[in-house]
Amino acid sequence: MISTMAGDRIVICNSTDELRRMTRWLWDGAAASGIPDDIASKLDLCANEAVMNIISYAYPDAGRREITLELNETPDGVSLVIRDDGKPFNPLDVPEPKLPKSLDEALIGGLGVHFIRRMMTRSHYRRADGFNVLSFEVRRDRPAGNA
């Protein structure tokens, strides 16, 4: 666990307004732990993609819900665990998107899971005690893309 920051965990609500607070927490934790900016940037992008999908699709009813994120140092890098109590959904089961051949063919959206698969060294999903638990890790010494 990251011990040099003022807490290794944050709880946000299911509002896009919370994404800025989440990003600030992630960057502060990374800086306090000496995590390089390139790794922090990858984590930030992947966290924003995953949490935005949770906010957009996980909750069938309106109302305030909580999403928990935990930042952990690992022997080789850093991991992020995201927990939500939304509908069961394994984003890693989403098929690889067909990538456009040109900008004219490009559609907006649909690449969040693709980014996680390519930028993170390892990704894992499980459903535990009524929660979706998505974790991913990026290592300092190995290329990503081994989801």
Residue pairs with C-beta under 8 A, 6 or more apart in sequence:
1 8
1 72
1 73
2 8
2 29
2 32
2 33
2 71
2 72
2 73
2 78
4 32
4 33
5 28
5 29
5 32
5 33
5 71
8 29
8 70
8 71
8 72
9 68
9 69
9 70
9 71
10 21
10 22
10 25
10 68
10 69
11 66
11 67
11 68
11 69
12 18
12 21
12 22
12 51
12 66
12 67
12 69
13 64
13 65
13 66
13 67
14 54
14 55
14 58
14 59
14 64
14 65
14 66
14 67
14 84
15 55
16 52
16 55
18 51
18 67
19 48
19 51
19 52
22 47
22 48
22 51
22 69
23 44
23 47
23 48
25 69
26 40
26 43
26 44
26 47
26 69
26 71
26 80
27 40
27 44
29 35
29 71
30 37
30 39
30 40
30 43
30 71
30 78
31 40
33 73
33 78
35 43
35 73
35 78
36 140
39 77
39 78
39 138
39 140
42 119
42 120
42 138
42 144
43 71
43 78
43 80
43 138
45 115
45 119
46 80
46 115
46 116
46 119
46 120
46 136
47 69
47 80
47 82
49 112
49 113
49 115
49 116
50 82
50 91
50 112
50 116
50 134
51 67
51 69
51 82
52 112
53 91
53 112
54 67
54 82
54 84
54 86
54 132
55 67
57 86
57 87
57 89
58 65
58 84
58 86
58 87
58 89
58 132
59 65
59 86
59 87
60 87
65 84
65 85
65 86
66 84
66 85
67 82
67 83
67 84
68 82
68 83
68 84
69 80
69 81
69 82
69 83
70 80
70 81
70 83
71 78
71 79
71 80
72 78
72 79
72 80
72 81
74 137
74 139
76 121
76 137
76 139
76 140
76 141
76 142
77 121
77 137
77 138
77 139
77 140
77 141
78 137
78 138
79 135
79 136
79 137
79 138
80 135
80 136
80 137
81 133
81 134
81 135
82 132
82 133
82 134
82 135
83 131
83 132
83 133
83 134
84 131
84 132
85 130
85 131
85 132
86 132
88 127
88 132
89 132
90 125
90 127
90 132
91 112
91 113
91 116
91 125
91 134
92 113
92 116
92 117
92 123
92 124
92 125
92 134
92 147
93 125
94 113
96 114
96 117
97 110
97 111
97 114
100 106
100 107
116 123
116 136
116 147
117 123
117 145
117 147
118 144
118 145
118 147
119 138
119 144
119 145
120 136
120 137
120 138
120 144
120 147
121 137
121 138
121 139
121 142
121 143
121 144
121 145
121 146
122 136
122 137
122 146
122 147
123 134
123 135
123 136
123 137
123 147
124 134
124 135
124 136
125 132
125 133
125 134
125 135
126 133
127 133
136 147
138 144
